[in-house]
Amino acid sequence: DTAVSQTPKYLVTQMGNDKSIKCEQNLGHDTMYWYKQDSKKFLKIMFSYNNKELIINETVPNRFSPKSPDKAHLNLHINSLELGDSAVYFCASSQDYGSGGANEQFFGPGTRLTVL
Amino acid sequence: KQEVTQIPAALSVPEGENLVLNCSFTDSAIYNLQWFRQDPGKGLTSLLLIQSSQREQTSGRLNASLDKSSGRSTLYIAASQPGDSATYLCAVRSQGGKLIFGQGTELSVKP
């Protein structure tokens, strides 16, 4: 069973379009994250949600809107796509976001978004 | 602001060698530190997690150490194999649960 899954794996679209990426975790975790990996392979946090509530928003343009219908899902909707949005987007989850416990983060396989 | 640096950026070694990857961070107020492996075009696989109160963790041929006061961690790989070739990422976890990543070390183990 896949712990953290993302769909689609690849997404190719035109500038100006709106697209969504879905993420699901079956680990029973409370906290989920979206990270962006740019062309230089640098990974950076975008958002985190704990039990459907936004915890972190790292000054991401408001064209990006995460939505968490329940604590097992965190979807990412992107409006008016731009060339600079091309990247690999990773979803991750952890037990919670507090300081207690090990709180290992588990990552999905990534979604490679290409904006033409 | 937390910054994570990994040295070297790339490393090529012959099979069988022991090697050390380095990670440094600027703010010692971390919850934990995680080492990941990323194969080309793939996701991240968690290798080891060291809690802020721990000094090291071991898993098979991998040993990770943490010196929080000096802001350093090392990942030691014993008897390297071609299958170890990948990019190794170090990440520190701080407030809010977010991970702050280094740029990674691209390891190539030659047969």
Interface residues (C-beta under 8 A of the other chain):
Chain A: T31 Y33 Y35 K40 K41 F42 L43 K44 I45 S48 N50 I55 I56 E58 F90 A92 S94 D96 Y97 G98 S99 A102 N103 E104 Q105 F106 F107 G108 P109 G110
Chain B: Y31 N32 Q34 F36 Q38 K42 G43 L44 T45 S46 L49 Q51 T87 L89 A91 R93 Q95 G96 G97 K98 L99 I100 F101 Q103 G104
